[in-house]
Amino acid sequence: MLTISQTFVVLVIFLLIVQFLKLRKACQQFPPGPTPLPLLGNLVQMNFQLRRDLLMELAKTYGNIYTLWFGWAPVIILNGFQAVKDGMTTHPDDVSGRMVSPFFRAVAKGKGILLATGRSWKQQRRFGIMTLRSLGMGKKGLEYRVQEEASHLVEFFVSLKGRPVDPSFPLFHSISNVICALVFGYHFSDEDKTFHELISATENLFRFAGSFIYQLYEIFPWLMCRLPGPHKKALSCYDVLSSFARKEIRRHVERGMPDEPQDFIDFYLAEIEKSKDEDKPKYDEDNLVCVINDLFLGGSETSSTTLYWGLLYMVVNPDIQEKVQKELDAVLGPSQLICYEDRRKLPYTNAVVHEIQRFSNIVFVGMPRVCVRNTELLGFPVKKGTIVLPNIASVLYDPEQWETPREFNPGHFLDKEGNFKNREAFLPFSAGHRVCLGEHLARTELFIFFANLLRAFTFRLPEGVTKINTEPILGGTLQPHPYKVCAIPR
Ligand code: HEM
């Protein structure tokens, strides 16, 4: 006779075997991939981490479309430029859903743009794009705001007189002020206490998104939401952003609608008013709060982190920095306002800005999508609800597309005569119907900020510092290790 504990062990083993066989059968419905284990899927093989090199390595065995199981969730990975491009653009609407994971649901509750899916996402996104255009995106109006913030940043570095500084905060401050001016109608001073709280909440959220606890939350949400830990802090950080957004909405309501809407909140409140008598109004305060958070989170951390990498690359490649400066000096006057259009006369500078984005690969492996209907991906039938990950890192580092994918090489974007050359595999903003909504703004910011900074200063390591770490730290975005530079006026 078996004891109770022996019976229990036999039962568990039996259930695991049944689960294993079921999984093997389920695997047949997906593109090939490493064999998953019951409960854990492929997490053990992945060392409980999403690593870009491992994802690219697996493609050598299983091909450019394969399946990985994150616990009990199968995820189809698209690897390399061709697979990502075809997967995202052949049936773009079919793969336009967002994976609303437990953590995403806990913060945004399916509202807003970035973490929403289906009809609501479509409406909020369409309205978001239209409104940003009305506020000057893609036109001179917005470019002027970018120029203004870039010149504040130059003044800040001038005030340091070459003393060493970690440029992370000043870059974040200036970049996020562009989006704050658009959304809230004003920008923050660098001593503003509320602004510091918002930055610290944003940093915490991005750091959490790269942590092991985050992975645990996504796999065992029912357990994690009952336990204390960093996930509680991350949730409260999202609340800090939401409370601020609500306070700003209240301020706008109390101030009353001006004759012409002045900022994003004015436009959105007008839309709420217009649609309030509809059966199911599409625009409401909860959606507005999440859209504000999406624009603030999406529009601050990304461009500023790219520039943070950019200054680091200039410090470790002084010859490239010098070549950019020579080109800027030859084409621009010392106090001429730099426009986005100037990139056409500055092919080398433009190539360097593109290479900074390619090489830093800040969005790491990109954001997961979900199929909104049964579809086909690169010849494989895929069911509605399946998660798809277009691996952006594998595109930006694709050895078939880039001559020296693992080297910082502005030549990737130049032809033999030194003219700027667009590259199809340059997809840092992803592709298809969910392509980054702020792409144009981000490109304008990166070019104008970078050109202004390099025209005014030479960036160098502080005296006595000879080594600098260029490996990324994994978070919601790939960040450089903190570093200090001296901005030496030219
Ligand atoms: C260097 C800068 C940036 C990079 C590399 C970047 C990259 C990305 C990527 C990869 C996505 C996911 C697309 C997908 O689902 O496949 C995305 C989405 C998004 N980005 Fe950006 N982004 C940048 C700047 C910005 C800026 C400045 C804004 C603000 C205006 C912004 C707002 C958004 C929003 C709202 C989404 C969600 C779009 C959707 O789900 O429909 N981003 N971005």
Boltz pocket constraint, residues with backbone or C-beta under 6 A from the ligand:
constraints:
  - pocket:
      binder: B
      contacts: [[A, 98], [A, 113], [A, 114], [A, 115], [A, 116], [A, 125], [A, 179], [A, 294], [A, 295], [A, 298], [A, 299], [A, 300], [A, 302], [A, 303], [A, 306], [A, 362], [A, 363], [A, 366], [A, 367], [A, 368], [A, 369], [A, 392], [A, 427], [A, 428], [A, 429], [A, 430], [A, 431], [A, 433], [A, 434], [A, 435], [A, 436], [A, 437], [A, 438], [A, 439], [A, 441], [A, 442]]
      max_distance: 6.0
